[in-house]
Amino acid sequence: MTFLAGMPADFQVGVRTTSNRGFTPDELAEQCVEKIVFVADTAPPAIRDQALAFQGRVQELVKVYLRQAVHSDRTTVYNALVDAGHPELAELVRRL
């Protein structure tokens, strides 16, 4: 039995890994922007240059918000640990 999912002929799957750590905000921003802004190799040079410049600006903006999300989450974890009676552990999280 064959299952056809209707995938385009040029469908590709990619895998990215890290070793002994999670992805950084910079790495995640790059991956995110690759999905948001696509620049075709066949685009006219002026359009391609403009799209690449836009891609760079979007990537910088995504990085800022990802870093803020990390900081905000650590604040949440810090406060939860303090509220649970673990101020020493909370201080270790704050220092990350």
PDB file of N, CA, C and O in Angstrom:
ATOM      1  N   MET A   1       0.836  -1.173   0.000  1.00  0.00           N
ATOM      2  CA  MET A   1       0.000   0.000   0.000  1.00  0.00           C
ATOM      3  C   MET A   1       0.887   1.244   0.000  1.00  0.00           C
ATOM      4  O   MET A   1       1.832   1.338   0.784  1.00  0.00           O
ATOM      5  N   THR A   2       0.585   2.182  -0.867  1.00  0.00           N
ATOM      6  CA  THR A   2       1.350   3.420  -0.989  1.00  0.00           C
ATOM      7  C   THR A   2       0.520   4.577  -0.459  1.00  0.00           C
ATOM      8  O   THR A   2      -0.669   4.695  -0.753  1.00  0.00           O
ATOM      9  N   PHE A   3       1.164   5.422   0.321  1.00  0.00           N
ATOM     10  CA  PHE A   3       0.496   6.590   0.873  1.00  0.00           C
ATOM     11  C   PHE A   3       1.077   7.826   0.218  1.00  0.00           C
ATOM     12  O   PHE A   3       2.276   8.084   0.328  1.00  0.00           O
ATOM     13  N   LEU A   4       0.249   8.583  -0.453  1.00  0.00           N
ATOM     14  CA  LEU A   4       0.695   9.812  -1.090  1.00  0.00           C
ATOM     15  C   LEU A   4       0.230  11.000  -0.269  1.00  0.00           C
ATOM     16  O   LEU A   4      -0.969  11.185  -0.058  1.00  0.00           O
ATOM     17  N   ALA A   5       1.157  11.786   0.186  1.00  0.00           N
ATOM     18  CA  ALA A   5       0.829  12.915   1.056  1.00  0.00           C
ATOM     19  C   ALA A   5       0.673  14.219   0.290  1.00  0.00           C
ATOM     20  O   ALA A   5       0.350  15.251   0.877  1.00  0.00           O
ATOM     21  N   GLY A   6       0.895  14.179  -0.998  1.00  0.00           N
ATOM     22  CA  GLY A   6       0.769  15.396  -1.778  1.00  0.00           C
ATOM     23  C   GLY A   6       1.890  16.386  -1.532  1.00  0.00           C
ATOM     24  O   GLY A   6       1.671  17.594  -1.615  1.00  0.00           O
ATOM     25  N   MET A   7       3.071  15.910  -1.236  1.00  0.00           N
ATOM     26  CA  MET A   7       4.208  16.789  -0.969  1.00  0.00           C
ATOM     27  C   MET A   7       4.797  17.262  -2.304  1.00  0.00           C
ATOM     28  O   MET A   7       4.808  16.513  -3.281  1.00  0.00           O
ATOM     29  N   PRO A   8       5.276  18.482  -2.338  1.00  0.00           N
ATOM     30  CA  PRO A   8       5.911  18.964  -3.569  1.00  0.00           C
ATOM     31  C   PRO A   8       7.187  18.175  -3.859  1.00  0.00           C
ATOM     32  O   PRO A   8       7.823  17.641  -2.950  1.00  0.00           O
ATOM     33  N   ALA A   9       7.545  18.113  -5.128  1.00  0.00           N
ATOM     34  CA  ALA A   9       8.721  17.337  -5.541  1.00  0.00           C
ATOM     35  C   ALA A   9      10.006  17.873  -4.935  1.00  0.00           C
ATOM     36  O   ALA A   9      10.950  17.109  -4.730  1.00  0.00           O
ATOM     37  N   ASP A  10      10.067  19.165  -4.645  1.00  0.00           N
ATOM     38  CA  ASP A  10      11.294  19.758  -4.097  1.00  0.00           C
ATOM     39  C   ASP A  10      11.265  19.854  -2.568  1.00  0.00           C
ATOM     40  O   ASP A  10      12.072  20.584  -1.992  1.00  0.00           O
ATOM     41  N   PHE A  11      10.364  19.143  -1.905  1.00  0.00           N
ATOM     42  CA  PHE A  11      10.273  19.159  -0.450  1.00  0.00           C
ATOM     43  C   PHE A  11      11.567  18.644   0.160  1.00  0.00           C
ATOM     44  O   PHE A  11      12.099  17.616  -0.257  1.00  0.00           O
ATOM     45  N   GLN A  12      12.067  19.374   1.157  1.00  0.00           N
ATOM     46  CA  GLN A  12      13.305  18.985   1.831  1.00  0.00           C
ATOM     47  C   GLN A  12      13.114  19.013   3.340  1.00  0.00           C
ATOM     48  O   GLN A  12      12.345  19.815   3.869  1.00  0.00           O
ATOM     49  N   VAL A  13      13.816  18.138   4.013  1.00  0.00           N
ATOM     50  CA  VAL A  13      13.820  18.096   5.465  1.00  0.00           C
ATOM     51  C   VAL A  13      15.228  18.405   5.930  1.00  0.00           C
ATOM     52  O   VAL A  13      16.199  17.865   5.400  1.00  0.00           O
ATOM     53  N   GLY A  14      15.335  19.267   6.912  1.00  0.00           N
ATOM     54  CA  GLY A  14      16.651  19.597   7.459  1.00  0.00           C
ATOM     55  C   GLY A  14      16.701  19.301   8.938  1.00  0.00           C
ATOM     56  O   GLY A  14      15.680  19.355   9.624  1.00  0.00           O
ATOM     57  N   VAL A  15      17.879  18.988   9.432  1.00  0.00           N
ATOM     58  CA  VAL A  15      18.074  18.702  10.850  1.00  0.00           C
ATOM     59  C   VAL A  15      19.261  19.520  11.341  1.00  0.00           C
ATOM     60  O   VAL A  15      20.321  19.545  10.717  1.00  0.00           O
ATOM     61  N   ARG A  16      19.060  20.183  12.465  1.00  0.00           N
ATOM     62  CA  ARG A  16      20.151  20.927  13.109  1.00  0.00           C
ATOM     63  C   ARG A  16      20.257  20.433  14.533  1.00  0.00           C
ATOM     64  O   ARG A  16      19.245  20.205  15.196  1.00  0.00           O
ATOM     65  N   THR A  17      21.467  20.269  14.999  1.00  0.00           N
ATOM     66  CA  THR A  17      21.680  19.785  16.363  1.00  0.00           C
ATOM     67  C   THR A  17      22.736  20.638  17.057  1.00  0.00           C
ATOM     68  O   THR A  17      23.490  21.377  16.424  1.00  0.00           O
ATOM     69  N   THR A  18      22.759  20.510  18.358  1.00  0.00           N
ATOM     70  CA  THR A  18      23.824  21.107  19.161  1.00  0.00           C
ATOM     71  C   THR A  18      24.401  19.994  20.022  1.00  0.00           C
ATOM     72  O   THR A  18      23.840  18.902  20.105  1.00  0.00           O
ATOM     73  N   SER A  19      25.507  20.280  20.651  1.00  0.00           N
ATOM     74  CA  SER A  19      26.130  19.282  21.504  1.00  0.00           C
ATOM     75  C   SER A  19      26.197  19.823  22.933  1.00  0.00           C
ATOM     76  O   SER A  19      26.861  20.826  23.193  1.00  0.00           O
ATOM     77  N   ASN A  20      25.511  19.158  23.848  1.00  0.00           N
ATOM     78  CA  ASN A  20      25.514  19.503  25.269  1.00  0.00           C
ATOM     79  C   ASN A  20      24.982  20.894  25.586  1.00  0.00           C
ATOM     80  O   ASN A  20      25.398  21.510  26.567  1.00  0.00           O
ATOM     81  N   ARG A  21      24.063  21.392  24.759  1.00  0.00           N
ATOM     82  CA  ARG A  21      23.434  22.686  25.009  1.00  0.00           C
ATOM     83  C   ARG A  21      22.204  22.813  24.116  1.00  0.00           C
ATOM     84  O   ARG A  21      22.000  22.035  23.185  1.00  0.00           O
ATOM     85  N   GLY A  22      21.398  23.816  24.431  1.00  0.00           N
ATOM     86  CA  GLY A  22      20.274  24.142  23.567  1.00  0.00           C
ATOM     87  C   GLY A  22      20.708  25.141  22.509  1.00  0.00           C
ATOM     88  O   GLY A  22      21.869  25.545  22.459  1.00  0.00           O
ATOM     89  N   PHE A  23      19.775  25.532  21.672  1.00  0.00           N
ATOM     90  CA  PHE A  23      20.081  26.526  20.658  1.00  0.00           C
ATOM     91  C   PHE A  23      20.109  27.918  21.286  1.00  0.00           C
ATOM     92  O   PHE A  23      19.325  28.211  22.189  1.00  0.00           O
ATOM     93  N   THR A  24      21.004  28.765  20.812  1.00  0.00           N
ATOM     94  CA  THR A  24      21.096  30.141  21.289  1.00  0.00           C
ATOM     95  C   THR A  24      20.025  30.987  20.597  1.00  0.00           C
ATOM     96  O   THR A  24      19.500  30.589  19.556  1.00  0.00           O
ATOM     97  N   PRO A  25      19.698  32.149  21.168  1.00  0.00           N
ATOM     98  CA  PRO A  25      18.771  33.042  20.472  1.00  0.00           C
ATOM     99  C   PRO A  25      19.249  33.404  19.068  1.00  0.00           C
ATOM    100  O   PRO A  25      18.434  33.531  18.154  1.00  0.00           O
ATOM    101  N   ASP A  26      20.550  33.569  18.885  1.00  0.00           N
ATOM    102  CA  ASP A  26      21.084  33.886  17.560  1.00  0.00           C
ATOM    103  C   ASP A  26      20.817  32.755  16.575  1.00  0.00           C
ATOM    104  O   ASP A  26      20.402  32.997  15.441  1.00  0.00           O
ATOM    105  N   GLU A  27      21.055  31.524  17.006  1.00  0.00           N
ATOM    106  CA  GLU A  27      20.832  30.367  16.127  1.00  0.00           C
ATOM    107  C   GLU A  27      19.353  30.206  15.799  1.00  0.00           C
ATOM    108  O   GLU A  27      18.994  29.922  14.657  1.00  0.00           O
ATOM    109  N   LEU A  28      18.502  30.388  16.796  1.00  0.00           N
ATOM    110  CA  LEU A  28      17.066  30.269  16.566  1.00  0.00           C
ATOM    111  C   LEU A  28      16.552  31.389  15.678  1.00  0.00           C
ATOM    112  O   LEU A  28      15.681  31.157  14.840  1.00  0.00           O
ATOM    113  N   ALA A  29      17.074  32.599  15.846  1.00  0.00           N
ATOM    114  CA  ALA A  29      16.669  33.719  14.997  1.00  0.00           C
ATOM    115  C   ALA A  29      17.012  33.439  13.541  1.00  0.00           C
ATOM    116  O   ALA A  29      16.222  33.729  12.643  1.00  0.00           O
ATOM    117  N   GLU A  30      18.185  32.877  13.314  1.00  0.00           N
ATOM    118  CA  GLU A  30      18.587  32.544  11.944  1.00  0.00           C
ATOM    119  C   GLU A  30      17.636  31.520  11.327  1.00  0.00           C
ATOM    120  O   GLU A  30      17.212  31.665  10.180  1.00  0.00           O
ATOM    121  N   GLN A  31      17.306  30.482  12.102  1.00  0.00           N
ATOM    122  CA  GLN A  31      16.383  29.462  11.609  1.00  0.00           C
ATOM    123  C   GLN A  31      15.006  30.059  11.338  1.00  0.00           C
ATOM    124  O   GLN A  31      14.370  29.739  10.334  1.00  0.00           O
ATOM    125  N   CYS A  32      14.555  30.916  12.226  1.00  0.00           N
ATOM    126  CA  CYS A  32      13.249  31.550  12.095  1.00  0.00           C
ATOM    127  C   CYS A  32      13.180  32.401  10.821  1.00  0.00           C
ATOM    128  O   CYS A  32      12.224  32.308  10.051  1.00  0.00           O
ATOM    129  N   VAL A  33      14.189  33.213  10.616  1.00  0.00           N
ATOM    130  CA  VAL A  33      14.193  34.122   9.470  1.00  0.00           C
ATOM    131  C   VAL A  33      14.288  33.350   8.155  1.00  0.00           C
ATOM    132  O   VAL A  33      13.753  33.796   7.140  1.00  0.00           O
ATOM    133  N   GLU A  34      14.953  32.212   8.159  1.00  0.00           N
ATOM    134  CA  GLU A  34      15.002  31.393   6.948  1.00  0.00           C
ATOM    135  C   GLU A  34      13.605  30.946   6.533  1.00  0.00           C
ATOM    136  O   GLU A  34      13.344  30.737   5.349  1.00  0.00           O
ATOM    137  N   LYS A  35      12.702  30.799   7.510  1.00  0.00           N
ATOM    138  CA  LYS A  35      11.325  30.406   7.227  1.00  0.00           C
ATOM    139  C   LYS A  35      10.456  31.607   6.858  1.00  0.00           C
ATOM    140  O   LYS A  35       9.523  31.477   6.065  1.00  0.00           O
ATOM    141  N   ILE A  36      10.759  32.780   7.431  1.00  0.00           N
ATOM    142  CA  ILE A  36       9.944  33.968   7.195  1.00  0.00           C
ATOM    143  C   ILE A  36      10.270  34.631   5.866  1.00  0.00           C
ATOM    144  O   ILE A  36       9.369  34.996   5.111  1.00  0.00           O
ATOM    145  N   VAL A  37      11.551  34.785   5.582  1.00  0.00           N
ATOM    146  CA  VAL A  37      11.987  35.508   4.390  1.00  0.00           C
ATOM    147  C   VAL A  37      12.762  34.564   3.486  1.00  0.00           C
ATOM    148  O   VAL A  37      13.852  34.110   3.836  1.00  0.00           O
ATOM    149  N   PHE A  38      12.198  34.274   2.327  1.00  0.00           N
ATOM    150  CA  PHE A  38      12.875  33.415   1.359  1.00  0.00           C
ATOM    151  C   PHE A  38      13.372  34.289   0.219  1.00  0.00           C
ATOM    152  O   PHE A  38      12.635  35.125  -0.302  1.00  0.00           O
ATOM    153  N   VAL A  39      14.618  34.090  -0.160  1.00  0.00           N
ATOM    154  CA  VAL A  39      15.201  34.841  -1.261  1.00  0.00           C
ATOM    155  C   VAL A  39      15.595  33.839  -2.345  1.00  0.00           C
ATOM    156  O   VAL A  39      16.487  33.013  -2.146  1.00  0.00           O
ATOM    157  N   ALA A  40      14.933  33.919  -3.474  1.00  0.00           N
ATOM    158  CA  ALA A  40      15.197  32.985  -4.573  1.00  0.00           C
ATOM    159  C   ALA A  40      16.537  33.293  -5.225  1.00  0.00           C
ATOM    160  O   ALA A  40      16.928  34.452  -5.365  1.00  0.00           O
ATOM    161  N   ASP A  41      17.224  32.238  -5.616  1.00  0.00           N
ATOM    162  CA  ASP A  41      18.490  32.407  -6.335  1.00  0.00           C
ATOM    163  C   ASP A  41      18.272  33.096  -7.679  1.00  0.00           C
ATOM    164  O   ASP A  41      19.176  33.737  -8.213  1.00  0.00           O
ATOM    165  N   THR A  42      17.074  32.956  -8.212  1.00  0.00           N
ATOM    166  CA  THR A  42      16.772  33.504  -9.536  1.00  0.00           C
ATOM    167  C   THR A  42      16.227  34.932  -9.479  1.00  0.00           C
ATOM    168  O   THR A  42      15.898  35.507 -10.516  1.00  0.00           O
ATOM    169  N   ALA A  43      16.129  35.505  -8.292  1.00  0.00           N
ATOM    170  CA  ALA A  43      15.623  36.875  -8.168  1.00  0.00           C
ATOM    171  C   ALA A  43      16.594  37.851  -8.823  1.00  0.00           C
ATOM    172  O   ALA A  43      17.807  37.639  -8.786  1.00  0.00           O
ATOM    173  N   PRO A  44      16.073  38.912  -9.418  1.00  0.00           N
ATOM    174  CA  PRO A  44      16.956  39.938  -9.990  1.00  0.00           C
ATOM    175  C   PRO A  44      17.869  40.497  -8.893  1.00  0.00           C
ATOM    176  O   PRO A  44      17.452  40.614  -7.741  1.00  0.00           O
ATOM    177  N   PRO A  45      19.097  40.839  -9.243  1.00  0.00           N
ATOM    178  CA  PRO A  45      20.069  41.292  -8.233  1.00  0.00           C
ATOM    179  C   PRO A  45      19.564  42.396  -7.311  1.00  0.00           C
ATOM    180  O   PRO A  45      19.807  42.333  -6.106  1.00  0.00           O
ATOM    181  N   ALA A  46      18.882  43.389  -7.826  1.00  0.00           N
ATOM    182  CA  ALA A  46      18.410  44.490  -6.983  1.00  0.00           C
ATOM    183  C   ALA A  46      17.380  43.998  -5.970  1.00  0.00           C
ATOM    184  O   ALA A  46      17.407  44.406  -4.809  1.00  0.00           O
ATOM    185  N   ILE A  47      16.484  43.133  -6.399  1.00  0.00           N
ATOM    186  CA  ILE A  47      15.464  42.591  -5.501  1.00  0.00           C
ATOM    187  C   ILE A  47      16.109  41.657  -4.487  1.00  0.00           C
ATOM    188  O   ILE A  47      15.761  41.681  -3.307  1.00  0.00           O
ATOM    189  N   ARG A  48      17.045  40.835  -4.944  1.00  0.00           N
ATOM    190  CA  ARG A  48      17.739  39.915  -4.041  1.00  0.00           C
ATOM    191  C   ARG A  48      18.491  40.686  -2.962  1.00  0.00           C
ATOM    192  O   ARG A  48      18.439  40.323  -1.787  1.00  0.00           O
ATOM    193  N   ASP A  49      19.193  41.754  -3.362  1.00  0.00           N
ATOM    194  CA  ASP A  49      19.933  42.564  -2.384  1.00  0.00           C
ATOM    195  C   ASP A  49      18.998  43.198  -1.358  1.00  0.00           C
ATOM    196  O   ASP A  49      19.304  43.231  -0.166  1.00  0.00           O
ATOM    197  N   GLN A  50      17.865  43.696  -1.824  1.00  0.00           N
ATOM    198  CA  GLN A  50      16.893  44.298  -0.917  1.00  0.00           C
ATOM    199  C   GLN A  50      16.318  43.250   0.021  1.00  0.00           C
ATOM    200  O   GLN A  50      16.157  43.504   1.214  1.00  0.00           O
ATOM    201  N   ALA A  51      16.006  42.073  -0.512  1.00  0.00           N
ATOM    202  CA  ALA A  51      15.449  40.998   0.317  1.00  0.00           C
ATOM    203  C   ALA A  51      16.469  40.522   1.347  1.00  0.00           C
ATOM    204  O   ALA A  51      16.099  40.248   2.489  1.00  0.00           O
ATOM    205  N   LEU A  52      17.719  40.417   0.979  1.00  0.00           N
ATOM    206  CA  LEU A  52      18.755  40.001   1.925  1.00  0.00           C
ATOM    207  C   LEU A  52      18.949  41.037   3.023  1.00  0.00           C
ATOM    208  O   LEU A  52      19.170  40.684   4.182  1.00  0.00           O
ATOM    209  N   ALA A  53      18.866  42.324   2.660  1.00  0.00           N
ATOM    210  CA  ALA A  53      18.971  43.383   3.674  1.00  0.00           C
ATOM    211  C   ALA A  53      17.787  43.297   4.630  1.00  0.00           C
ATOM    212  O   ALA A  53      17.954  43.428   5.843  1.00  0.00           O
ATOM    213  N   PHE A  54      16.592  43.077   4.088  1.00  0.00           N
ATOM    214  CA  PHE A  54      15.404  42.933   4.924  1.00  0.00           C
ATOM    215  C   PHE A  54      15.541  41.717   5.825  1.00  0.00           C
ATOM    216  O   PHE A  54      15.177  41.764   7.000  1.00  0.00           O
ATOM    217  N   GLN A  55      16.060  40.641   5.283  1.00  0.00           N
ATOM    218  CA  GLN A  55      16.264  39.405   6.053  1.00  0.00           C
ATOM    219  C   GLN A  55      17.186  39.675   7.239  1.00  0.00           C
ATOM    220  O   GLN A  55      16.923  39.196   8.342  1.00  0.00           O
ATOM    221  N   GLY A  56      18.239  40.418   7.035  1.00  0.00           N
ATOM    222  CA  GLY A  56      19.169  40.759   8.116  1.00  0.00           C
ATOM    223  C   GLY A  56      18.510  41.598   9.196  1.00  0.00           C
ATOM    224  O   GLY A  56      18.766  41.394  10.383  1.00  0.00           O
ATOM    225  N   ARG A  57      17.668  42.536   8.802  1.00  0.00           N
ATOM    226  CA  ARG A  57      16.979  43.380   9.786  1.00  0.00           C
ATOM    227  C   ARG A  57      15.971  42.575  10.590  1.00  0.00           C
ATOM    228  O   ARG A  57      15.846  42.754  11.802  1.00  0.00           O
ATOM    229  N   VAL A  58      15.251  41.686   9.909  1.00  0.00           N
ATOM    230  CA  VAL A  58      14.283  40.837  10.612  1.00  0.00           C
ATOM    231  C   VAL A  58      15.017  39.930  11.589  1.00  0.00           C
ATOM    232  O   VAL A  58      14.548  39.723  12.709  1.00  0.00           O
ATOM    233  N   GLN A  59      16.164  39.384  11.182  1.00  0.00           N
ATOM    234  CA  GLN A  59      16.926  38.497  12.056  1.00  0.00           C
ATOM    235  C   GLN A  59      17.371  39.228  13.317  1.00  0.00           C
ATOM    236  O   GLN A  59      17.284  38.667  14.409  1.00  0.00           O
ATOM    237  N   GLU A  60      17.835  40.442  13.195  1.00  0.00           N
ATOM    238  CA  GLU A  60      18.254  41.207  14.367  1.00  0.00           C
ATOM    239  C   GLU A  60      17.076  41.465  15.297  1.00  0.00           C
ATOM    240  O   GLU A  60      17.222  41.387  16.517  1.00  0.00           O
ATOM    241  N   LEU A  61      15.920  41.770  14.741  1.00  0.00           N
ATOM    242  CA  LEU A  61      14.731  42.011  15.551  1.00  0.00           C
ATOM    243  C   LEU A  61      14.283  40.742  16.274  1.00  0.00           C
ATOM    244  O   LEU A  61      13.928  40.790  17.452  1.00  0.00           O
ATOM    245  N   VAL A  62      14.299  39.613  15.573  1.00  0.00           N
ATOM    246  CA  VAL A  62      13.913  38.343  16.186  1.00  0.00           C
ATOM    247  C   VAL A  62      14.875  38.006  17.324  1.00  0.00           C
ATOM    248  O   VAL A  62      14.442  37.525  18.371  1.00  0.00           O
ATOM    249  N   LYS A  63      16.164  38.247  17.137  1.00  0.00           N
ATOM    250  CA  LYS A  63      17.158  37.998  18.190  1.00  0.00           C
ATOM    251  C   LYS A  63      16.828  38.784  19.456  1.00  0.00           C
ATOM    252  O   LYS A  63      16.884  38.243  20.560  1.00  0.00           O
ATOM    253  N   VAL A  64      16.489  40.053  19.293  1.00  0.00           N
ATOM    254  CA  VAL A  64      16.166  40.898  20.447  1.00  0.00           C
ATOM    255  C   VAL A  64      15.013  40.293  21.233  1.00  0.00           C
ATOM    256  O   VAL A  64      15.080  40.186  22.457  1.00  0.00           O
ATOM    257  N   TYR A  65      13.963  39.899  20.539  1.00  0.00           N
ATOM    258  CA  TYR A  65      12.791  39.365  21.240  1.00  0.00           C
ATOM    259  C   TYR A  65      13.043  37.984  21.827  1.00  0.00           C
ATOM    260  O   TYR A  65      12.490  37.653  22.876  1.00  0.00           O
ATOM    261  N   LEU A  66      13.867  37.172  21.174  1.00  0.00           N
ATOM    262  CA  LEU A  66      14.204  35.868  21.755  1.00  0.00           C
ATOM    263  C   LEU A  66      15.024  36.043  23.027  1.00  0.00           C
ATOM    264  O   LEU A  66      14.815  35.324  24.004  1.00  0.00           O
ATOM    265  N   ARG A  67      15.949  36.984  23.022  1.00  0.00           N
ATOM    266  CA  ARG A  67      16.736  37.246  24.235  1.00  0.00           C
ATOM    267  C   ARG A  67      15.835  37.748  25.360  1.00  0.00           C
ATOM    268  O   ARG A  67      16.016  37.371  26.518  1.00  0.00           O
ATOM    269  N   GLN A  68      14.867  38.599  25.022  1.00  0.00           N
ATOM    270  CA  GLN A  68      13.929  39.075  26.030  1.00  0.00           C
ATOM    271  C   GLN A  68      13.078  37.931  26.572  1.00  0.00           C
ATOM    272  O   GLN A  68      12.767  37.897  27.763  1.00  0.00           O
ATOM    273  N   ALA A  69      12.699  36.993  25.699  1.00  0.00           N
ATOM    274  CA  ALA A  69      11.908  35.843  26.139  1.00  0.00           C
ATOM    275  C   ALA A  69      12.704  34.976  27.106  1.00  0.00           C
ATOM    276  O   ALA A  69      12.161  34.506  28.106  1.00  0.00           O
ATOM    277  N   VAL A  70      13.983  34.759  26.819  1.00  0.00           N
ATOM    278  CA  VAL A  70      14.835  33.972  27.715  1.00  0.00           C
ATOM    279  C   VAL A  70      14.929  34.665  29.069  1.00  0.00           C
ATOM    280  O   VAL A  70      14.768  34.026  30.109  1.00  0.00           O
ATOM    281  N   HIS A  71      15.186  35.956  29.058  1.00  0.00           N
ATOM    282  CA  HIS A  71      15.308  36.714  30.307  1.00  0.00           C
ATOM    283  C   HIS A  71      14.002  36.667  31.099  1.00  0.00           C
ATOM    284  O   HIS A  71      14.014  36.472  32.314  1.00  0.00           O
ATOM    285  N   SER A  72      12.894  36.843  30.414  1.00  0.00           N
ATOM    286  CA  SER A  72      11.585  36.818  31.072  1.00  0.00           C
ATOM    287  C   SER A  72      11.301  35.454  31.683  1.00  0.00           C
ATOM    288  O   SER A  72      10.778  35.364  32.793  1.00  0.00           O
ATOM    289  N   ASP A  73      11.641  34.398  30.964  1.00  0.00           N
ATOM    290  CA  ASP A  73      11.410  33.050  31.490  1.00  0.00           C
ATOM    291  C   ASP A  73      12.276  32.788  32.717  1.00  0.00           C
ATOM    292  O   ASP A  73      11.816  32.177  33.682  1.00  0.00           O
ATOM    293  N   ARG A  74      13.508  33.241  32.687  1.00  0.00           N
ATOM    294  CA  ARG A  74      14.379  33.061  33.862  1.00  0.00           C
ATOM    295  C   ARG A  74      13.840  33.824  35.064  1.00  0.00           C
ATOM    296  O   ARG A  74      13.949  33.358  36.198  1.00  0.00           O
ATOM    297  N   THR A  75      13.263  34.990  34.821  1.00  0.00           N
ATOM    298  CA  THR A  75      12.644  35.748  35.904  1.00  0.00           C
ATOM    299  C   THR A  75      11.483  34.957  36.501  1.00  0.00           C
ATOM    300  O   THR A  75      11.321  34.903  37.720  1.00  0.00           O
ATOM    301  N   THR A  76      10.687  34.353  35.645  1.00  0.00           N
ATOM    302  CA  THR A  76       9.561  33.533  36.104  1.00  0.00           C
ATOM    303  C   THR A  76      10.050  32.351  36.929  1.00  0.00           C
ATOM    304  O   THR A  76       9.490  32.058  37.986  1.00  0.00           O
ATOM    305  N   VAL A  77      11.090  31.671  36.455  1.00  0.00           N
ATOM    306  CA  VAL A  77      11.647  30.522  37.179  1.00  0.00           C
ATOM    307  C   VAL A  77      12.242  30.983  38.501  1.00  0.00           C
ATOM    308  O   VAL A  77      12.041  30.338  39.530  1.00  0.00           O
ATOM    309  N   TYR A  78      12.972  32.093  38.484  1.00  0.00           N
ATOM    310  CA  TYR A  78      13.552  32.648  39.713  1.00  0.00           C
ATOM    311  C   TYR A  78      12.456  32.880  40.757  1.00  0.00           C
ATOM    312  O   TYR A  78      12.574  32.435  41.898  1.00  0.00           O
ATOM    313  N   ASN A  79      11.409  33.566  40.364  1.00  0.00           N
ATOM    314  CA  ASN A  79      10.330  33.877  41.308  1.00  0.00           C
ATOM    315  C   ASN A  79       9.623  32.616  41.797  1.00  0.00           C
ATOM    316  O   ASN A  79       9.240  32.542  42.964  1.00  0.00           O
ATOM    317  N   ALA A  80       9.445  31.637  40.936  1.00  0.00           N
ATOM    318  CA  ALA A  80       8.806  30.388  41.352  1.00  0.00           C
ATOM    319  C   ALA A  80       9.672  29.664  42.380  1.00  0.00           C
ATOM    320  O   ALA A  80       9.153  29.099  43.343  1.00  0.00           O
ATOM    321  N   LEU A  81      10.986  29.681  42.178  1.00  0.00           N
ATOM    322  CA  LEU A  81      11.887  29.028  43.135  1.00  0.00           C
ATOM    323  C   LEU A  81      11.914  29.756  44.470  1.00  0.00           C
ATOM    324  O   LEU A  81      11.928  29.118  45.524  1.00  0.00           O
ATOM    325  N   VAL A  82      11.920  31.072  44.437  1.00  0.00           N
ATOM    326  CA  VAL A  82      11.878  31.844  45.687  1.00  0.00           C
ATOM    327  C   VAL A  82      10.571  31.553  46.421  1.00  0.00           C
ATOM    328  O   VAL A  82      10.573  31.312  47.628  1.00  0.00           O
ATOM    329  N   ASP A  83       9.464  31.574  45.696  1.00  0.00           N
ATOM    330  CA  ASP A  83       8.158  31.304  46.310  1.00  0.00           C
ATOM    331  C   ASP A  83       8.069  29.896  46.882  1.00  0.00           C
ATOM    332  O   ASP A  83       7.333  29.653  47.839  1.00  0.00           O
ATOM    333  N   ALA A  84       8.830  28.959  46.287  1.00  0.00           N
ATOM    334  CA  ALA A  84       8.816  27.572  46.764  1.00  0.00           C
ATOM    335  C   ALA A  84       9.809  27.346  47.900  1.00  0.00           C
ATOM    336  O   ALA A  84       9.946  26.226  48.394  1.00  0.00           O
ATOM    337  N   GLY A  85      10.507  28.414  48.319  1.00  0.00           N
ATOM    338  CA  GLY A  85      11.424  28.279  49.442  1.00  0.00           C
ATOM    339  C   GLY A  85      12.821  27.838  49.060  1.00  0.00           C
ATOM    340  O   GLY A  85      13.516  27.237  49.880  1.00  0.00           O
ATOM    341  N   HIS A  86      13.259  28.120  47.826  1.00  0.00           N
ATOM    342  CA  HIS A  86      14.592  27.731  47.368  1.00  0.00           C
ATOM    343  C   HIS A  86      15.373  28.959  46.873  1.00  0.00           C
ATOM    344  O   HIS A  86      15.702  29.042  45.690  1.00  0.00           O
ATOM    345  N   PRO A  87      15.668  29.905  47.763  1.00  0.00           N
ATOM    346  CA  PRO A  87      16.343  31.127  47.315  1.00  0.00           C
ATOM    347  C   PRO A  87      17.756  30.887  46.774  1.00  0.00           C
ATOM    348  O   PRO A  87      18.201  31.607  45.879  1.00  0.00           O
ATOM    349  N   GLU A  88      18.460  29.893  47.300  1.00  0.00           N
ATOM    350  CA  GLU A  88      19.825  29.614  46.809  1.00  0.00           C
ATOM    351  C   GLU A  88      19.773  29.127  45.354  1.00  0.00           C
ATOM    352  O   GLU A  88      20.565  29.557  44.516  1.00  0.00           O
ATOM    353  N   LEU A  89      18.834  28.232  45.074  1.00  0.00           N
ATOM    354  CA  LEU A  89      18.683  27.726  43.713  1.00  0.00           C
ATOM    355  C   LEU A  89      18.212  28.849  42.779  1.00  0.00           C
ATOM    356  O   LEU A  89      18.648  28.944  41.632  1.00  0.00           O
ATOM    357  N   ALA A  90      17.318  29.689  43.294  1.00  0.00           N
ATOM    358  CA  ALA A  90      16.834  30.820  42.501  1.00  0.00           C
ATOM    359  C   ALA A  90      17.991  31.732  42.134  1.00  0.00           C
ATOM    360  O   ALA A  90      18.052  32.226  41.008  1.00  0.00           O
ATOM    361  N   GLU A  91      18.912  31.965  43.063  1.00  0.00           N
ATOM    362  CA  GLU A  91      20.061  32.828  42.777  1.00  0.00           C
ATOM    363  C   GLU A  91      20.959  32.216  41.698  1.00  0.00           C
ATOM    364  O   GLU A  91      21.513  32.935  40.867  1.00  0.00           O
ATOM    365  N   LEU A  92      21.101  30.896  41.715  1.00  0.00           N
ATOM    366  CA  LEU A  92      21.888  30.235  40.657  1.00  0.00           C
ATOM    367  C   LEU A  92      21.235  30.437  39.286  1.00  0.00           C
ATOM    368  O   LEU A  92      21.926  30.680  38.297  1.00  0.00           O
ATOM    369  N   VAL A  93      19.916  30.336  39.231  1.00  0.00           N
ATOM    370  CA  VAL A  93      19.209  30.558  37.976  1.00  0.00           C
ATOM    371  C   VAL A  93      19.383  32.010  37.531  1.00  0.00           C
ATOM    372  O   VAL A  93      19.586  32.275  36.346  1.00  0.00           O
ATOM    373  N   ARG A  94      19.304  32.934  38.462  1.00  0.00           N
ATOM    374  CA  ARG A  94      19.444  34.354  38.108  1.00  0.00           C
ATOM    375  C   ARG A  94      20.793  34.648  37.479  1.00  0.00           C
ATOM    376  O   ARG A  94      20.902  35.508  36.605  1.00  0.00           O
ATOM    377  N   ARG A  95      21.824  33.933  37.925  1.00  0.00           N
ATOM    378  CA  ARG A  95      23.194  34.173  37.421  1.00  0.00           C
ATOM    379  C   ARG A  95      23.445  33.596  36.039  1.00  0.00           C
ATOM    380  O   ARG A  95      24.457  33.916  35.415  1.00  0.00           O
ATOM    381  N   LEU A  96      22.554  32.759  35.552  1.00  0.00           N
ATOM    382  CA  LEU A  96      22.759  32.154  34.215  1.00  0.00           C
ATOM    383  C   LEU A  96      22.827  33.185  33.136  1.00  0.00           C
ATOM    384  O   LEU A  96      22.994  32.843  31.965  1.00  0.00           O
TER     385      LEU A  96
END
